[in-house]
Amino acid sequence: MSPRLLYLLSFVLFASTAGAEEPLPFVPAANAEDAVSRIEQLGGAVRYVSRTDPALEVDFQFAGERVNDQHLQYVQTLENVAAVRLKRTAITDDGLKQLAKCGTIRRLYLEHTAITDRGLEHLATMPQLQLLNLDGTQVTDAGAERLDECTALRQLYVWKTKVTPAGILRLQQARPKVVVVPDPARDRVTAQQAVAVAEAMVPRTEEAWKLAKQEVEEWDPKKEELKKKFEAAKKVADEARKKSDAARQQRDESKRKADELRRKAESAEKRAADKPEDETLGKQAAEQRGAADEAKERFEEEEREYEQLKSQFDELQKQSEAARQMFDRAARARDRLQTAEAARDAAVKTAEYARKRLALFP
């Protein structure tokens, strides 16, 4: 393949006003490079399928009606074409004759074209065709039946065609490996399941709404009273916390002093032990020990007082928290009612929509 062709294949060029221009006349391509150039002039693009797949994809889906049956001859000039996109182009059944000569095509996109049952006759000669998109075409059950000959076919799209549920079912029975979209039988089961789930949610949300309504009726009148109780309990708890904090600070200071006096007493006792004949040192050690013991007693007394105040604060804090929770329950009762009402209304609408959707399936 020439460097020029590789260069052309590395870019994707789309035309933005394809449908408004006169179709370019078909001029036979001299070679693959010339074919790529003419495809791009039409508003199409040629690219590799992926970085790991050297096969080509020819994309005309943005070229519009400037692409006709004759232009599909350019596709024949290229080698190893795996995908062709022809959405909303002006091709007809006759154009599929040109594509049928490309035995490497695996994916063919014909959405919203003039393709009919007659054109599908040509697809039987495409041995590698795995995906076929016929959305928005005039294909009927008769055309779908002709696809039985496409032995490699695995995916078929027939939205907004004249293919009936009966025709889809016949194809599925004849070719069980083909995934057809839409699949009325499968979609009906899905719709039935959706209806069952939605209808089950209606009584649940209705019951939740009733409970929320009862809660509003019970708690809403108590809201102001509970607010006052909470504020009073919180005030008492705050005062208890201040007393507890002050007692803790006093205890910590007493502990600091007791520790300091204990160290001094131990030091004095050591000096007296080193000089037992010195009565003055012995007397000082005894005085230091007495002061240390007295400081320890004060610390222990303040420790007990702090623990008592802290216990009182903890209890009052619990009472304050309980009062707050009761007030919050009353204050938020209406919010919970609104949430429950919205959930109930959404469940009713969802069930209604699910039933309407189920009615679309035969």
QUITA-V713961 format. One record per residue. N is the residue number from 1. RES is the residue in one letter. D_LAST is the distance of its C-alpha to the last C-alpha in Angstrom with 2 decimals. Layout:
BEGIN
n=N res=RES d_last=D_LAST
n=N res=RES d_last=D_LAST
END
This chain:
BEGIN
n=1 res=M d_last=54.00
n=2 res=S d_last=56.27
n=3 res=P d_last=56.79
n=4 res=R d_last=55.54
n=5 res=L d_last=52.14
n=6 res=L d_last=51.90
n=7 res=Y d_last=52.72
n=8 res=L d_last=50.03
n=9 res=L d_last=47.43
n=10 res=S d_last=48.25
n=11 res=F d_last=47.03
n=12 res=V d_last=43.74
n=13 res=L d_last=44.33
n=14 res=F d_last=41.61
n=15 res=A d_last=42.15
n=16 res=S d_last=41.26
n=17 res=T d_last=41.43
n=18 res=A d_last=40.01
n=19 res=G d_last=38.12
n=20 res=A d_last=41.16
n=21 res=E d_last=43.62
n=22 res=E d_last=44.35
n=23 res=P d_last=43.18
n=24 res=L d_last=46.04
n=25 res=P d_last=47.15
n=26 res=F d_last=46.58
n=27 res=V d_last=49.78
n=28 res=P d_last=49.87
n=29 res=A d_last=50.40
n=30 res=A d_last=53.65
n=31 res=N d_last=52.41
n=32 res=A d_last=49.86
n=33 res=E d_last=51.64
n=34 res=D d_last=51.56
n=35 res=A d_last=47.83
n=36 res=V d_last=47.09
n=37 res=S d_last=49.27
n=38 res=R d_last=47.52
n=39 res=I d_last=44.05
n=40 res=E d_last=45.28
n=41 res=Q d_last=46.79
n=42 res=L d_last=43.37
n=43 res=G d_last=42.05
n=44 res=G d_last=40.58
n=45 res=A d_last=41.66
n=46 res=V d_last=42.50
n=47 res=R d_last=42.64
n=48 res=Y d_last=42.65
n=49 res=V d_last=39.36
n=50 res=S d_last=41.08
n=51 res=R d_last=44.55
n=52 res=T d_last=44.25
n=53 res=D d_last=42.46
n=54 res=P d_last=44.72
n=55 res=A d_last=41.95
n=56 res=L d_last=41.24
n=57 res=E d_last=38.34
n=58 res=V d_last=38.46
n=59 res=D d_last=36.72
n=60 res=F d_last=36.28
n=61 res=Q d_last=33.44
n=62 res=F d_last=35.90
n=63 res=A d_last=37.83
n=64 res=G d_last=35.57
n=65 res=E d_last=36.17
n=66 res=R d_last=39.70
n=67 res=V d_last=38.34
n=68 res=N d_last=37.78
n=69 res=D d_last=37.56
n=70 res=Q d_last=41.31
n=71 res=H d_last=41.47
n=72 res=L d_last=39.37
n=73 res=Q d_last=42.52
n=74 res=Y d_last=43.88
n=75 res=V d_last=41.38
n=76 res=Q d_last=42.92
n=77 res=T d_last=46.30
n=78 res=L d_last=45.31
n=79 res=E d_last=45.33
n=80 res=N d_last=42.81
n=81 res=V d_last=39.95
n=82 res=A d_last=37.03
n=83 res=A d_last=34.67
n=84 res=V d_last=34.18
n=85 res=R d_last=32.42
n=86 res=L d_last=31.84
n=87 res=K d_last=29.44
n=88 res=R d_last=29.96
n=89 res=T d_last=32.85
n=90 res=A d_last=33.75
n=91 res=I d_last=33.25
n=92 res=T d_last=31.77
n=93 res=D d_last=30.95
n=94 res=D d_last=34.70
n=95 res=G d_last=35.11
n=96 res=L d_last=33.22
n=97 res=K d_last=36.10
n=98 res=Q d_last=38.36
n=99 res=L d_last=36.22
n=100 res=A d_last=35.78
n=101 res=K d_last=39.52
n=102 res=C d_last=39.16
n=103 res=G d_last=38.48
n=104 res=T d_last=38.43
n=105 res=I d_last=35.31
n=106 res=R d_last=32.93
n=107 res=R d_last=30.67
n=108 res=L d_last=29.65
n=109 res=Y d_last=28.04
n=110 res=L d_last=27.03
n=111 res=E d_last=24.87
n=112 res=H d_last=25.03
n=113 res=T d_last=27.27
n=114 res=A d_last=27.47
n=115 res=I d_last=26.50
n=116 res=T d_last=24.70
n=117 res=D d_last=24.04
n=118 res=R d_last=27.79
n=119 res=G d_last=28.77
n=120 res=L d_last=26.84
n=121 res=E d_last=29.22
n=122 res=H d_last=31.92
n=123 res=L d_last=30.22
n=124 res=A d_last=30.97
n=125 res=T d_last=34.56
n=126 res=M d_last=33.80
n=127 res=P d_last=34.35
n=128 res=Q d_last=33.96
n=129 res=L d_last=30.76
n=130 res=Q d_last=28.77
n=131 res=L d_last=26.63
n=132 res=L d_last=25.04
n=133 res=N d_last=23.48
n=134 res=L d_last=21.85
n=135 res=D d_last=20.20
n=136 res=G d_last=20.56
n=137 res=T d_last=21.78
n=138 res=Q d_last=21.12
n=139 res=V d_last=20.10
n=140 res=T d_last=17.66
n=141 res=D d_last=16.48
n=142 res=A d_last=20.12
n=143 res=G d_last=21.50
n=144 res=A d_last=19.43
n=145 res=E d_last=20.82
n=146 res=R d_last=24.26
n=147 res=L d_last=23.95
n=148 res=D d_last=24.50
n=149 res=E d_last=28.16
n=150 res=C d_last=28.15
n=151 res=T d_last=29.25
n=152 res=A d_last=29.92
n=153 res=L d_last=26.51
n=154 res=R d_last=25.08
n=155 res=Q d_last=22.97
n=156 res=L d_last=20.68
n=157 res=Y d_last=19.19
n=158 res=V d_last=16.86
n=159 res=W d_last=15.81
n=160 res=K d_last=15.84
n=161 res=T d_last=16.32
n=162 res=K d_last=15.07
n=163 res=V d_last=13.85
n=164 res=T d_last=10.34
n=165 res=P d_last=8.18
n=166 res=A d_last=10.07
n=167 res=G d_last=13.19
n=168 res=I d_last=12.91
n=169 res=L d_last=12.55
n=170 res=R d_last=15.50
n=171 res=L d_last=17.47
n=172 res=Q d_last=17.06
n=173 res=Q d_last=18.29
n=174 res=A d_last=21.09
n=175 res=R d_last=22.03
n=176 res=P d_last=21.23
n=177 res=K d_last=23.56
n=178 res=V d_last=21.64
n=179 res=V d_last=19.75
n=180 res=V d_last=16.95
n=181 res=V d_last=15.99
n=182 res=P d_last=13.26
n=183 res=D d_last=11.89
n=184 res=P d_last=8.08
n=185 res=A d_last=8.95
n=186 res=R d_last=11.90
n=187 res=D d_last=10.62
n=188 res=R d_last=8.17
n=189 res=V d_last=11.42
n=190 res=T d_last=13.44
n=191 res=A d_last=11.65
n=192 res=Q d_last=12.09
n=193 res=Q d_last=15.63
n=194 res=A d_last=16.26
n=195 res=V d_last=15.43
n=196 res=A d_last=17.73
n=197 res=V d_last=20.45
n=198 res=A d_last=20.36
n=199 res=E d_last=20.52
n=200 res=A d_last=23.32
n=201 res=M d_last=25.23
n=202 res=V d_last=25.40
n=203 res=P d_last=27.87
n=204 res=R d_last=29.81
n=205 res=T d_last=30.44
n=206 res=E d_last=31.20
n=207 res=E d_last=33.78
n=208 res=A d_last=35.25
n=209 res=W d_last=35.62
n=210 res=K d_last=37.39
n=211 res=L d_last=39.76
n=212 res=A d_last=40.51
n=213 res=K d_last=41.22
n=214 res=Q d_last=43.58
n=215 res=E d_last=45.29
n=216 res=V d_last=45.97
n=217 res=E d_last=47.41
n=218 res=E d_last=49.62
n=219 res=W d_last=50.79
n=220 res=D d_last=50.80
n=221 res=P d_last=53.92
n=222 res=K d_last=55.74
n=223 res=K d_last=55.13
n=224 res=E d_last=58.50
n=225 res=E d_last=60.47
n=226 res=L d_last=58.87
n=227 res=K d_last=59.57
n=228 res=K d_last=63.24
n=229 res=K d_last=63.42
n=230 res=F d_last=61.92
n=231 res=E d_last=64.34
n=232 res=A d_last=67.28
n=233 res=A d_last=66.32
n=234 res=K d_last=65.88
n=235 res=K d_last=69.30
n=236 res=V d_last=70.99
n=237 res=A d_last=69.29
n=238 res=D d_last=70.38
n=239 res=E d_last=73.95
n=240 res=A d_last=73.87
n=241 res=R d_last=72.64
n=242 res=K d_last=75.56
n=243 res=K d_last=78.04
n=244 res=S d_last=76.48
n=245 res=D d_last=76.61
n=246 res=A d_last=80.24
n=247 res=A d_last=81.17
n=248 res=R d_last=79.56
n=249 res=Q d_last=81.55
n=250 res=Q d_last=84.75
n=251 res=R d_last=84.07
n=252 res=D d_last=83.51
n=253 res=E d_last=86.78
n=254 res=S d_last=88.65
n=255 res=K d_last=87.32
n=256 res=R d_last=88.51
n=257 res=K d_last=91.98
n=258 res=A d_last=92.15
n=259 res=D d_last=91.30
n=260 res=E d_last=93.91
n=261 res=L d_last=96.60
n=262 res=R d_last=95.74
n=263 res=R d_last=96.28
n=264 res=K d_last=99.59
n=265 res=A d_last=100.70
n=266 res=E d_last=99.91
n=267 res=S d_last=101.85
n=268 res=A d_last=104.82
n=269 res=E d_last=104.85
n=270 res=K d_last=104.94
n=271 res=R d_last=107.91
n=272 res=A d_last=109.71
n=273 res=A d_last=109.10
n=274 res=D d_last=110.58
n=275 res=K d_last=113.76
n=276 res=P d_last=114.32
n=277 res=E d_last=117.88
n=278 res=D d_last=116.59
n=279 res=E d_last=116.26
n=280 res=T d_last=114.86
n=281 res=L d_last=111.83
n=282 res=G d_last=111.25
n=283 res=K d_last=111.41
n=284 res=Q d_last=108.97
n=285 res=A d_last=106.54
n=286 res=A d_last=106.67
n=287 res=E d_last=106.02
n=288 res=Q d_last=103.07
n=289 res=R d_last=101.63
n=290 res=G d_last=102.00
n=291 res=A d_last=100.25
n=292 res=A d_last=97.39
n=293 res=D d_last=96.93
n=294 res=E d_last=97.00
n=295 res=A d_last=94.34
n=296 res=K d_last=92.19
n=297 res=E d_last=92.44
n=298 res=R d_last=91.43
n=299 res=F d_last=88.41
n=300 res=E d_last=87.36
n=301 res=E d_last=87.76
n=302 res=E d_last=85.66
n=303 res=E d_last=83.07
n=304 res=R d_last=82.74
n=305 res=E d_last=82.57
n=306 res=Y d_last=79.83
n=307 res=E d_last=77.76
n=308 res=Q d_last=78.12
n=309 res=L d_last=77.06
n=310 res=K d_last=74.16
n=311 res=S d_last=72.99
n=312 res=Q d_last=73.24
n=313 res=F d_last=71.28
n=314 res=D d_last=68.52
n=315 res=E d_last=68.15
n=316 res=L d_last=68.16
n=317 res=Q d_last=65.63
n=318 res=K d_last=63.29
n=319 res=Q d_last=63.77
n=320 res=S d_last=63.12
n=321 res=E d_last=59.90
n=322 res=A d_last=58.73
n=323 res=A d_last=59.52
n=324 res=R d_last=57.66
n=325 res=Q d_last=54.52
n=326 res=M d_last=54.63
n=327 res=F d_last=55.13
n=328 res=D d_last=52.28
n=329 res=R d_last=49.96
n=330 res=A d_last=50.96
n=331 res=A d_last=50.92
n=332 res=R d_last=47.42
n=333 res=A d_last=45.82
n=334 res=R d_last=44.43
n=335 res=D d_last=43.03
n=336 res=R d_last=41.21
n=337 res=L d_last=39.91
n=338 res=Q d_last=38.59
n=339 res=T d_last=36.90
n=340 res=A d_last=35.31
n=341 res=E d_last=34.20
n=342 res=A d_last=32.62
n=343 res=A d_last=30.79
n=344 res=R d_last=29.56
n=345 res=D d_last=28.34
n=346 res=A d_last=26.62
n=347 res=A d_last=24.84
n=348 res=V d_last=23.64
n=349 res=K d_last=22.41
n=350 res=T d_last=20.72
n=351 res=A d_last=18.88
n=352 res=E d_last=17.87
n=353 res=Y d_last=16.66
n=354 res=A d_last=14.72
n=355 res=R d_last=12.92
n=356 res=K d_last=12.22
n=357 res=R d_last=10.92
n=358 res=L d_last=8.58
n=359 res=A d_last=7.27
n=360 res=L d_last=6.56
n=361 res=F d_last=3.81
n=362 res=P d_last=0.00
END
